[in-house]
Amino acid sequence: MTEFSLRYLAFVVTTTLAVFSYSALATSVLPPLQDELFVVTPLTVLTFVFATFAFPVVSLVRFFPARGFLLYVVFVGELVAYGGVLMLSVPFTTLSHGIVISLYSGHLFGFPLLLLLLPFQVWLTDGTSLFKWLRELPDHRPRA
C-alpha cells in the first residue's frame, strides 16, 4: 500500500470510529438520545460516506486553514444529510425542521469533537509522513 492509501484509510477509520464512540457515549448519557438506531447508526454511516469522499478533495488543498474550513464544510454537509434522515424517520417533520434540528444539535454536541479531531485530520491530509517527520528530528544521542 502506498503512503496516500494508508493515510486515506487512517483518516476514514479514525473519523468514523471517533464519531461512533462519541455518539454511542452521547446516547448513553443524554436522555433525549436514548435510541441508538436513531443517532449512532445514521451518524456512523454518514460519517463513513462523507469521510470517504472528503479525503481526496481535502488532501489536494495545500493551505492549512483552507483544509480546516473544508473539513468544517464537510461537517455541515453531514449535518444537513442527517437532517434528511430525521425528516424520514420522525413523523410530521419537514426537511427544514430536520435540518435546523440537526445543525443546532450537531454544533452543540458534535462541534467539540470536530475541534478535537481537526488537527489530526489536517495532519493526515498533509503529504508529509510521520516517519519522515521523525527522521528530521535532531539527533540528541551522545556520541561515542
Order of alpha helices (4+ residues) and beta strands (2+ residues): alpha-alpha-alpha-alpha-alpha-alpha
